[in-house]
Amino acid sequence: MLRSRRADVAAGVVLVAAVVLLLWPALIGGKVLTARDMNLFSAPWAAERPADLATPSNPGLRDPTDIFEPGLFAARQAIRAGELPTWNPSAGAGRPLLASQQAAVLSPLQSPAYVLPFWDALAISAALKLLIAAFGTYFFCRMLGLARPAATIGGLAFALGTGFVAFLEHPEANMWCFLPWLLIALDRLCRTGGVAPALLLGLGAGTVLLGGHPESGFVMALYLGAYAAMRLVLLRRDGRLRPPALRRRAALVLAAAVLAVGVSAIVTVPFLEALGQSTEIERATNGDDARILLGSVFPDRWGRSDKGPELHGVELSYPARALYIGALPLLVAIGGLFARGAAPVPRRRTMWFFAATVPISLAIVLAGPVNSLVGKLPVFSIMVLHWFVWPAVFAGPVLAAYGLHRLLASDAPGRRRILAVMAGAAVVPLLVQLVSPGFSDVGAAVQQLPDLKDGTPSFELASTTSALRWAIAAGAACAVVAAVVLRPRLRARIAWVLVALTAVDLVVVNFGYHPAVDERLTTPEPAAIRAVRTLQGSARMAASNLAFRPNAAILYGLRDVRGSDLPALRRHTKLYRALDGSAFVQLGRNLVEPRRPRVPQLLDVFAARYLIDDGTGPPSWPGFRVVSEQSGQRVFENRSALPRAWVAYGWQHARDEGEALRLTVASTRSTLERRPVIEGSPPPARADAPPPSPATIADRGPTEVEVHLSALTRGYVVLQDTHYPGWSAKVDGRDAPIVAANAAFRAVRVPPGTHTVSFRYRPLSVTVGAALTLISLAIIGGGLVWAALRRRRLRAVALGSGASSPPAT
């Protein structure tokens, strides 16, 4: 028993040490975990770039810096103000925050950002994901009956493999880190039944669904369902479940799934509403290039974004080919599967379930007939099928744990067979490298070890270096396994050498991919941003192209007409495109390209009063003048921009959304101010309407806006904020309906006189979702209390009758 506890402690020390080593510059080195220093290579931040910063740390981490970090920062502001983070007013004329899910604002893993200094919290959240994934895999493998060193290998290979590490700052990691824990709970439910395990599984799975990536939730649900079906079928075949018990346990699994959906309803219901308000939600793409499979042995074959520019295009980007689980785990997984006559393993049929997972997942992911067929199915057609790689990313480490367990438990012939298979598997990638065109001088490749160093290596050099690193790592793995064969009495100690070798391999490969930078580089404030912050008031701003990245406005308290978030709202996107805005719907990103002819009209319609220039903004636009020019940074004022709010006494009638879009695009700026396009309202009786009246805006936080006005006669107050379900309005405290104005914005009918129009965002979708979440939590809480009381009664009855133990609930 003491030896077992020491082994558990040793496993925990290894897992924690590996995570700390991977993230030590941000965890204990006084820096912060972000790649935001890349912004210092574009306008307007370039003027603030330190002289010693020659290259960005990792320009491949655009999604965390452009989407997830700003969204989390907006949620932090709302939560610390005592509000639910439902709306983001800083991007795209305003858009839902909770419904987008991408910032995972209600995931428990994001909670450090709400209580700790923001930039320090990012490393804490990342470490939590790694530790949860590592320890979960360890305990799952132990549940399968695998030896402690083998389980430790599994934990290292999953949490520190490139598949997990590449997405560490993405919402996918928020969810997949919990997969082994859900499998443990699901396995127990299938084996023992009981209400309490079903309730706990529902609670855990529902919490995971708050992680911010609905596509991962869908894939995970399918995978958990397949695992549950496998376990129940095997239990039935083994005679451990009769048909009635089988049906009851299947019903408990289904009940847990329903409860999980209920627990997560507070985010899933608003998300479904957002999908209904969005355009082009189909995200199915062509299958991945089969060459990504080489990433399982040569992770740096095409370079990587933190070590210089990547080679051969985005289809082979580092995250796409992130399949490396370590040389030893991969080889021992293959050896354990294909070495006949080796020692049997516990739960052998479960091992083959995970073995089948790998080809099935890859068949869905890679270009081919299976990918093409699956991509046409309902639900599958609106998602990126690459996310089906995650079951394989987890199955590989579990198979590695099986392989090492089998190696340690085999007799001498069995160990020799495993070693022979490992050696053969190690040579095959090197033969592929020898016959491939990507081959360079070995001496130059040696200088790039232990991993690709900073610079711009050619494809030949990167490919050769990656092959050389594989040869060293695989050779070391085979050498240590040979020691197990030659000194079987020492195999328990040598097993921990294999664990250490795996930890070193994975830390070396992945170190630096998620960079740590000085906090002063996260949100510098150059002259252009200071000028806009001083001048903006209640108006909006924009920037040319990728100057002042979309969503950066969130971090600086500004309001940008651009944005980068999914799903892409239909009204905003269609109007933005029609006015020559660059709307990349698949990315959810909007840009302003000044050379497009209608862009001045776009800035007018979206009430963009100020424009930060990246050098491409034509100074000849009528109505634009330079209001700030320091250190080569220009800020233009757009004097012809529509105000963000005003009162109009005449308007153009539009029957529906399509006609409103056509009329808005065809109207001049002055026409839209005098006669905005109002949907569903008949035109005014008087043709000689008075000129529009000004209105004053008071923003009362992200979900409340007050407009103060004095109307000459009956008219509409127009607010150029996004028209979206959930917004309500009151005129002097009395409810008033909101109608769509100028295709994408809001308007409210007002009578003559001085009034205050209050807009509030209290969406029914959030209310319904929150109610379903609370009901589900109440059911779970009540059910757990009932199960505990019932167990206590049964224990008392059992003790009173002299039984040694009570029956399980």
TAWOGI-V312714 format. One record per residue. N is the residue number from 1. PHI is phi in degrees with one decimal (* if undefined). PSI is psi in radians with two decimals (* if undefined). Layout:
BEGIN
n={N:N}
phi={PHI:PHI}
psi={PSI:PSI}
END
This chain:
BEGIN
n={1:2:3:4:5:6:7:8:9:10:11:12:13:14:15:16:17:18:19:20:21:22:23:24:25:26:27:28:29:30:31:32:33:34:35:36:37:38:39:40:41:42:43:44:45:46:47:48:49:50:51:52:53:54:55:56:57:58:59:60:61:62:63:64:65:66:67:68:69:70:71:72:73:74:75:76:77:78:79:80:81:82:83:84:85:86:87:88:89:90:91:92:93:94:95:96:97:98:99:100:101:102:103:104:105:106:107:108:109:110:111:112:113:114:115:116:117:118:119:120:121:122:123:124:125:126:127:128:129:130:131:132:133:134:135:136:137:138:139:140:141:142:143:144:145:146:147:148:149:150:151:152:153:154:155:156:157:158:159:160:161:162:163:164:165:166:167:168:169:170:171:172:173:174:175:176:177:178:179:180:181:182:183:184:185:186:187:188:189:190:191:192:193:194:195:196:197:198:199:200:201:202:203:204:205:206:207:208:209:210:211:212:213:214:215:216:217:218:219:220:221:222:223:224:225:226:227:228:229:230:231:232:233:234:235:236:237:238:239:240:241:242:243:244:245:246:247:248:249:250:251:252:253:254:255:256:257:258:259:260:261:262:263:264:265:266:267:268:269:270:271:272:273:274:275:276:277:278:279:280:281:282:283:284:285:286:287:288:289:290:291:292:293:294:295:296:297:298:299:300:301:302:303:304:305:306:307:308:309:310:311:312:313:314:315:316:317:318:319:320:321:322:323:324:325:326:327:328:329:330:331:332:333:334:335:336:337:338:339:340:341:342:343:344:345:346:347:348:349:350:351:352:353:354:355:356:357:358:359:360:361:362:363:364:365:366:367:368:369:370:371:372:373:374:375:376:377:378:379:380:381:382:383:384:385:386:387:388:389:390:391:392:393:394:395:396:397:398:399:400:401:402:403:404:405:406:407:408:409:410:411:412:413:414:415:416:417:418:419:420:421:422:423:424:425:426:427:428:429:430:431:432:433:434:435:436:437:438:439:440:441:442:443:444:445:446:447:448:449:450:451:452:453:454:455:456:457:458:459:460:461:462:463:464:465:466:467:468:469:470:471:472:473:474:475:476:477:478:479:480:481:482:483:484:485:486:487:488:489:490:491:492:493:494:495:496:497:498:499:500:501:502:503:504:505:506:507:508:509:510:511:512:513:514:515:516:517:518:519:520:521:522:523:524:525:526:527:528:529:530:531:532:533:534:535:536:537:538:539:540:541:542:543:544:545:546:547:548:549:550:551:552:553:554:555:556:557:558:559:560:561:562:563:564:565:566:567:568:569:570:571:572:573:574:575:576:577:578:579:580:581:582:583:584:585:586:587:588:589:590:591:592:593:594:595:596:597:598:599:600:601:602:603:604:605:606:607:608:609:610:611:612:613:614:615:616:617:618:619:620:621:622:623:624:625:626:627:628:629:630:631:632:633:634:635:636:637:638:639:640:641:642:643:644:645:646:647:648:649:650:651:652:653:654:655:656:657:658:659:660:661:662:663:664:665:666:667:668:669:670:671:672:673:674:675:676:677:678:679:680:681:682:683:684:685:686:687:688:689:690:691:692:693:694:695:696:697:698:699:700:701:702:703:704:705:706:707:708:709:710:711:712:713:714:715:716:717:718:719:720:721:722:723:724:725:726:727:728:729:730:731:732:733:734:735:736:737:738:739:740:741:742:743:744:745:746:747:748:749:750:751:752:753:754:755:756:757:758:759:760:761:762:763:764:765:766:767:768:769:770:771:772:773:774:775:776:777:778:779:780:781:782:783:784:785:786:787:788:789:790:791:792:793:794:795:796:797:798:799:800:801:802:803:804:805:806:807:808:809}
phi={*:-62.6:-64.1:-64.2:-64.5:-63.2:-64.9:-62.3:-63.1:-60.1:-61.8:-61.7:-63.0:-62.7:-64.5:-65.8:-61.7:-63.7:-65.4:-63.5:-62.8:-65.4:-113.0:-58.6:-59.9:-91.0:-74.7:-131.7:-97.5:81.4:-115.0:-122.6:-87.3:-165.3:-108.4:-67.9:-63.4:-63.8:-64.4:-72.9:-107.9:-139.7:-69.6:-92.6:-72.8:-55.8:-65.9:-99.4:-69.8:-63.7:-64.5:-88.6:-97.9:-90.2:-138.9:-69.0:-68.5:-163.6:-67.9:-79.0:-99.1:-68.5:-60.6:-60.2:-76.6:-90.8:-123.0:-72.0:-65.9:-61.0:-63.1:-66.1:-64.6:-63.3:-64.5:-58.9:-61.5:-66.5:-64.9:-70.1:-91.8:84.2:-118.5:-76.4:-76.8:-102.8:-136.8:-116.1:-83.7:-90.7:-128.2:60.1:65.4:99.4:-159.5:-65.0:-100.1:-61.9:-69.5:-69.4:68.5:-62.8:-83.9:49.7:-67.1:-107.2:-70.1:-56.4:-70.9:-92.2:-60.0:-56.2:-69.4:-93.0:-120.9:-107.8:-52.7:-54.6:-69.7:-68.5:-68.6:-62.4:-68.8:-62.5:-62.0:-62.7:-63.5:-61.3:-60.9:-63.0:-67.5:-63.2:-65.7:-67.1:-69.7:-62.5:-65.7:-58.3:-70.6:-65.0:-65.6:-66.1:-61.1:-73.3:92.8:-85.5:-64.4:-61.2:-60.8:-64.4:-63.5:-66.0:-58.7:-61.0:-62.6:-64.8:-65.6:-78.3:-70.6:-105.2:-68.4:-64.3:-59.4:-84.2:-64.8:-60.2:-109.3:-59.4:-94.0:-98.2:-65.6:-56.1:-65.5:-58.0:-99.7:-71.3:-63.4:-90.7:-54.9:-61.0:-67.2:-66.3:-65.0:-61.4:-64.8:-66.4:-61.7:-63.9:-62.5:-66.3:-78.9:-110.9:67.7:102.5:-71.0:-59.9:-60.2:-66.4:-64.7:-66.7:-63.9:-61.7:-63.9:-64.6:-65.9:-64.2:-63.7:-62.7:-67.1:-79.6:-71.7:98.9:-140.4:-57.2:-62.7:-64.0:-60.1:-66.3:-62.5:-64.1:-62.1:-62.6:-68.5:-64.4:-63.3:-64.0:-65.2:-61.9:-61.9:-60.2:-64.9:-67.0:-63.8:-65.9:-62.8:-67.8:-66.4:-79.1:79.6:-89.0:-134.5:-84.9:-51.7:-60.9:-66.0:-61.4:-65.0:-62.7:-71.3:-62.3:-65.6:-65.4:-62.5:-64.2:-63.0:-62.5:-64.4:-63.4:-63.3:-61.7:-63.4:-64.9:-61.1:-88.9:-60.5:-62.3:-109.3:-73.2:-66.4:-60.4:-64.5:-63.5:-63.1:-62.9:-60.4:-67.4:-99.1:-111.8:-123.7:50.9:-79.5:-67.2:-122.5:-62.4:-124.0:-62.0:-61.8:-67.2:-63.4:-62.0:-66.2:-64.1:-62.4:-65.6:-64.3:-71.6:-123.5:-120.3:-62.8:-105.8:-58.2:-108.0:72.5:-159.5:-68.1:-90.1:-123.8:106.4:-66.4:-78.8:-112.5:71.4:87.9:-69.0:-66.0:-118.7:-65.0:-55.7:-60.9:-66.1:-104.0:-76.6:-123.6:-81.0:-112.0:106.6:-63.9:-62.8:-56.2:-65.4:-67.1:-72.2:-64.6:-65.6:-60.9:-67.0:-81.2:-108.8:-91.9:-68.3:84.5:-69.4:-60.6:-64.3:-124.1:-66.0:53.5:-58.6:-67.3:-66.1:-58.1:-72.2:-61.6:-69.4:-64.1:-71.2:-58.2:-61.9:-65.4:-66.1:-61.4:-68.2:-63.7:-71.9:-78.6:-81.0:-58.8:161.0:-63.3:-66.3:-59.3:-64.4:-67.9:-62.3:-65.3:-98.6:-77.1:-57.4:73.6:-60.3:-71.6:-108.7:-130.5:-83.5:-70.7:-57.7:-68.8:-73.3:-72.6:-60.9:-57.1:-69.5:-60.7:-84.2:-63.9:-56.6:-60.5:-64.6:-65.6:-63.7:-63.8:-60.5:-62.9:-68.4:-59.2:-65.8:-61.3:-70.8:-91.1:-76.7:-82.9:-59.4:-60.9:-63.9:-64.9:-65.0:-64.1:-61.7:-62.0:-63.3:-64.3:-60.7:-63.1:-63.1:-66.0:-70.4:-78.6:-55.3:-60.4:-68.7:-65.7:-60.4:-63.8:-64.9:-93.7:-85.8:-71.8:-85.2:-140.5:-131.9:-64.2:-65.1:-60.8:-67.5:-67.2:-59.6:-68.4:-90.2:-77.4:-78.9:-142.6:-53.1:-89.4:-61.1:143.3:-128.3:-69.4:-70.2:-61.1:-62.1:-69.4:-62.6:-64.3:-67.3:-61.6:-64.4:-66.6:-66.0:-63.8:-62.2:-59.9:-69.1:-66.1:-68.2:-63.3:-64.0:-61.9:-65.3:-65.2:-69.9:-65.1:-61.3:-64.7:-63.9:-66.8:-78.9:-125.8:-60.7:-67.3:-98.7:-62.3:-64.6:-74.5:-64.2:-58.5:-74.5:-65.4:-62.0:-61.7:-62.8:-61.8:-64.1:-61.4:-64.0:-56.8:-72.1:-65.4:-63.3:-64.6:-98.9:-62.9:91.3:-62.3:-100.4:-76.3:-115.8:-127.0:-66.3:-60.6:-64.2:-89.7:-77.2:-137.0:-65.0:-124.8:-70.7:-59.0:-63.5:-69.0:-60.6:-64.8:-66.5:-59.9:-75.0:-95.2:-62.7:62.2:-95.0:-80.0:-110.5:-133.2:-151.2:-148.7:-72.7:52.2:-100.4:-65.6:45.6:-47.0:-53.8:79.9:-62.8:-55.9:-59.5:-74.7:-113.0:71.4:-108.0:-125.3:-107.3:-75.0:-88.0:-170.7:-143.4:-165.7:-121.6:-74.6:-81.9:-65.7:-63.3:-62.7:-61.5:-66.0:-65.2:-67.6:-61.5:-66.2:-62.6:-99.1:70.6:-77.5:-84.7:-113.3:-89.9:-65.4:-62.0:-97.8:68.2:-115.6:-114.7:-130.4:-120.4:-105.6:-58.4:-77.8:-76.7:-63.8:-90.6:-58.8:-57.2:-66.4:-58.4:-63.8:-63.7:-66.0:-87.9:58.8:-86.0:-81.3:-129.7:-131.7:-83.8:-96.5:-102.8:104.0:-106.4:-73.8:-66.8:-70.5:-87.7:-61.2:-66.4:88.5:-104.1:-142.3:-75.6:-112.4:-154.1:-147.5:-137.0:53.4:77.8:-101.7:-109.3:-121.1:-96.9:-100.9:-96.9:-72.2:-95.7:-62.2:-60.5:-65.0:-70.3:-149.5:-163.7:-112.6:-113.4:-108.4:-127.1:-159.8:-100.2:-85.9:-125.8:-71.8:-151.9:-63.7:-64.1:-67.3:-61.8:-63.8:-63.4:-67.0:-64.5:-66.7:-80.1:-91.9:-78.2:-60.2:-65.7:-64.7:-66.0:-77.8:-75.3:-134.8:-61.6:-86.3:-115.2:-83.7:81.0:-108.1:-63.6:-62.8:-64.9:-68.1:-88.6:-84.5:-98.1:-69.0:-63.1:-64.8:-63.3:-107.8:-74.0:-140.8:-111.4:-105.6:-126.2:-77.4:-108.3:98.2:-68.0:-113.7:-140.2:-135.9:-111.4:-119.7:-104.2:-150.3:-131.9:-92.4:-72.9:-153.8:-64.7:-168.0:-122.3:-89.0:-102.8:-117.9:-81.4:-111.1:-55.4:-80.7:-155.3:-58.7:107.7:-84.1:-123.7:-136.5:-130.6:-105.1:55.8:86.9:-106.7:-58.6:-141.5:-72.8:-100.8:-118.9:-76.0:-127.0:49.7:76.1:-134.9:-124.2:-122.9:-149.1:-134.9:-72.7:-130.5:-84.5:-62.4:115.1:-91.3:-143.6:-119.9:-105.6:-107.4:-105.6:-134.2:-102.5:-133.9:-70.1:-62.1:-61.1:-69.9:-61.5:-64.8:-61.5:-64.8:-63.0:-63.6:-63.7:-64.5:-63.4:-63.7:-64.5:-64.9:-62.0:-64.8:-61.9:-64.0:-64.4:-66.6:-64.1:-60.5:-64.0:-66.1:-65.6:-66.1:-63.6:-65.3:-64.0:-65.2:-65.3:-63.2:-64.3:-64.3:-66.0:-67.6:-90.7:87.3:-69.3:-77.7:-155.2:-79.9:-70.1:-75.4:-90.0}
psi={-0.76:-0.70:-0.68:-0.74:-0.69:-0.68:-0.71:-0.75:-0.75:-0.74:-0.79:-0.71:-0.74:-0.81:-0.79:-0.76:-0.70:-0.73:-0.77:-0.74:-0.68:-0.66:0.25:-0.61:-0.58:-0.57:-0.79:0.04:0.11:0.19:-3.12:2.59:1.65:2.75:0.46:-0.20:-0.29:-0.47:-0.40:0.05:0.22:2.84:2.59:0.09:-0.33:-0.52:-0.33:0.05:2.26:2.65:-0.48:0.06:1.71:-0.60:2.65:2.63:-0.70:1.56:-0.11:-0.12:0.85:-0.68:-0.83:-0.73:-0.59:-0.42:-1.04:-0.78:-0.84:-0.71:-0.71:-0.64:-0.72:-0.72:-0.70:-0.77:-0.75:-0.82:-0.71:-0.30:0.06:0.37:2.72:2.31:1.49:-0.45:2.47:1.85:-0.07:-0.24:2.43:0.62:0.32:2.39:2.77:2.44:-0.89:-0.69:-0.50:-0.48:-0.32:-0.54:-0.08:0.91:-0.36:0.12:2.35:-0.47:-0.25:-0.12:-0.54:-0.54:-0.29:-0.26:-0.35:2.90:2.33:-0.93:-0.53:-0.55:-0.41:-0.71:-0.64:-0.79:-0.74:-0.76:-0.68:-0.74:-0.80:-0.77:-0.71:-0.75:-0.76:-0.89:-0.59:-0.77:-0.68:-0.88:-0.53:-0.78:-0.62:-0.66:-0.59:-0.13:0.25:2.66:2.74:-0.79:-0.67:-0.76:-0.63:-0.71:-0.75:-0.78:-0.73:-0.79:-0.59:-0.94:-0.63:0.07:2.75:-0.48:-0.70:-0.77:-0.66:-0.50:0.39:-0.63:0.10:2.79:-0.37:-0.73:-0.51:-0.51:-0.83:-0.35:-0.41:-0.07:-0.86:-0.60:-0.69:-0.64:-0.66:-0.84:-0.71:-0.73:-0.75:-0.72:-0.73:-0.61:-0.72:-0.35:-2.81:2.53:-0.76:-0.82:-0.63:-0.72:-0.75:-0.66:-0.75:-0.73:-0.80:-0.80:-0.65:-0.69:-0.68:-0.66:-0.18:0.02:-0.18:0.23:1.55:-0.61:-0.72:-0.66:-0.70:-0.83:-0.75:-0.68:-0.75:-0.72:-0.76:-0.66:-0.72:-0.71:-0.76:-0.75:-0.74:-0.83:-0.75:-0.70:-0.77:-0.71:-0.65:-0.75:-0.55:-0.03:0.20:-0.16:2.19:2.82:-0.77:-0.75:-0.63:-0.78:-0.70:-0.75:-0.62:-0.68:-0.66:-0.68:-0.77:-0.70:-0.69:-0.69:-0.74:-0.75:-0.65:-0.76:-0.69:-0.76:-0.65:0.08:-0.47:-0.39:-0.55:-0.63:-0.84:-0.59:-0.76:-0.63:-0.75:-0.67:-0.69:-0.37:0.17:2.98:2.58:1.00:-0.12:2.18:0.13:2.33:2.98:2.63:2.76:2.63:2.32:-0.33:-0.25:-0.33:-0.48:-0.32:-0.33:-0.29:-0.56:1.27:-0.40:0.30:-0.65:0.50:-3.01:2.71:-0.36:-0.01:0.59:3.13:2.51:2.74:2.57:0.45:2.90:-0.41:-0.25:0.53:2.82:-0.84:-0.60:-0.60:0.35:1.38:0.14:2.14:0.16:2.55:-0.88:-0.88:-0.72:-0.81:-0.73:-0.49:-0.78:-0.77:-0.71:-0.53:-0.66:0.07:1.75:2.55:-0.10:2.92:2.49:2.82:2.70:2.57:0.88:-0.71:-0.51:-0.65:-0.74:-0.42:-0.81:-0.57:-0.67:-0.48:-0.72:-0.97:-0.58:-0.80:-0.80:-0.57:-0.63:-0.62:-0.75:2.60:2.33:-3.06:-0.66:-0.81:-0.76:-0.72:-0.85:-0.65:-0.19:-0.10:2.68:2.55:-0.90:-0.54:-0.25:0.30:2.84:2.02:-0.21:-0.47:-0.18:-0.03:-0.38:-0.73:-0.65:-0.64:-0.59:-0.66:-0.66:-0.89:-0.65:-0.71:-0.58:-0.72:-0.72:-0.77:-0.76:-0.68:-0.76:-0.67:-0.80:-0.51:-0.20:2.86:-3.11:-0.82:-0.69:-0.73:-0.68:-0.68:-0.74:-0.76:-0.71:-0.74:-0.73:-0.78:-0.74:-0.73:-0.55:-0.54:-0.57:-0.85:-0.59:-0.62:-0.68:-0.74:-0.69:-0.59:-0.06:2.77:-0.31:1.51:2.36:-3.11:2.21:-0.62:-0.72:-0.61:-0.64:-0.64:-0.28:-0.11:2.77:-0.25:2.94:2.26:2.97:2.53:-2.83:1.28:2.62:2.90:-0.69:-0.75:-0.76:-0.74:-0.79:-0.71:-0.74:-0.70:-0.68:-0.71:-0.69:-0.75:-0.70:-0.84:-0.77:-0.67:-0.73:-0.71:-0.81:-0.62:-0.74:-0.65:-0.61:-0.59:-0.60:-0.70:-0.75:-0.54:1.19:-0.49:-0.37:0.19:-0.53:-0.71:-0.71:-0.52:-0.65:-0.43:-0.71:-0.68:-0.82:-0.70:-0.73:-0.76:-0.78:-0.77:-0.88:-0.66:-0.73:-0.77:-0.72:-0.14:2.29:-0.21:-0.68:1.75:2.77:2.21:2.91:2.43:-0.50:-0.27:-0.06:-0.84:1.06:2.72:1.51:3.08:-0.69:-0.73:-0.71:-0.67:-0.78:-0.70:-0.61:-0.64:-0.40:-0.77:-2.27:0.04:3.13:2.95:3.02:3.13:2.67:2.28:-2.16:0.23:2.50:1.39:2.52:2.47:-0.22:-0.43:-0.53:-0.72:-0.30:0.09:0.51:3.06:2.00:2.48:-0.34:3.00:2.92:1.71:2.69:2.66:2.80:2.05:2.35:-0.90:-0.83:-0.81:-0.76:-0.75:-0.70:-0.77:-0.76:-0.44:0.45:0.34:2.56:1.87:1.80:1.60:-0.68:-0.48:-0.20:0.47:2.39:2.41:2.90:1.98:1.84:-0.42:-0.14:2.41:-0.59:0.03:-0.71:-0.66:-0.68:-0.84:-0.62:-0.88:-0.65:0.21:0.66:1.78:-0.48:2.55:2.08:2.18:2.44:0.21:-0.11:-0.06:2.04:2.11:-0.08:-0.02:2.29:2.44:-0.11:2.40:2.63:2.20:-0.20:2.31:1.74:2.40:0.63:0.09:2.15:2.44:2.14:2.51:2.26:1.63:-0.23:0.04:2.47:2.51:2.77:-0.41:2.53:3.02:2.19:2.47:-0.14:2.75:2.85:2.33:2.33:2.31:-0.62:-3.07:-0.71:-0.77:-0.62:-0.70:-0.77:-0.77:-0.69:-0.79:-0.60:-0.20:2.58:2.97:-0.81:-0.61:-0.74:-0.49:-0.76:-0.69:1.30:2.77:2.06:2.20:2.31:-0.04:2.23:2.65:2.70:2.69:-0.61:2.29:-0.40:1.09:2.57:2.80:2.73:2.69:2.60:2.84:2.66:2.34:2.39:1.88:2.15:0.87:3.13:-0.40:0.16:2.34:2.31:2.37:2.14:2.29:2.86:1.89:2.33:-0.62:-3.02:2.39:-2.81:2.33:2.16:2.24:2.04:0.90:2.71:2.28:2.09:2.52:2.54:-0.32:2.34:2.83:2.59:2.37:1.91:0.68:-0.03:2.40:2.44:2.42:2.57:2.33:2.78:2.36:2.45:0.70:-0.58:0.08:-2.88:2.67:2.62:2.38:2.33:2.52:3.04:2.66:-3.08:2.28:2.79:2.11:2.10:2.18:2.32:2.48:1.79:1.34:2.44:-0.59:-0.70:-0.71:-0.83:-0.77:-0.75:-0.68:-0.77:-0.67:-0.81:-0.69:-0.76:-0.75:-0.66:-0.72:-0.77:-0.82:-0.82:-0.70:-0.69:-0.68:-0.78:-0.76:-0.68:-0.75:-0.68:-0.71:-0.67:-0.71:-0.74:-0.64:-0.74:-0.72:-0.74:-0.74:-0.65:-0.52:-0.02:0.13:2.63:-0.48:2.63:2.74:2.69:2.61:*}
END
